């Protein structure tokens, strides 16, 4: 269930999908056994989406949760930039398309096939 407080990663469980494993207590992600390096915010954003697999999250929900502050005027650009950077890093390590853009609404995590 999505709540709007910062995630306490020390209390979270490992998330495992077909080729992605997310270790929240270590703030570490492995793709096909290789480590993926993300910034703290990128990690929190990807973890938030993965923790809510299949659920559409609006940009405002993502911003409020990951940044834990009032939504700024440029939330669209901020979220789009961070999603873009995460996608680049996922594609550099493996051809993974697990973040789906739901036009006009937000984003959702989908399991890679």
Order of alpha helices (4+ residues) and beta strands (2+ residues): beta-beta-beta-beta-alpha-beta-alpha-alpha-beta-beta
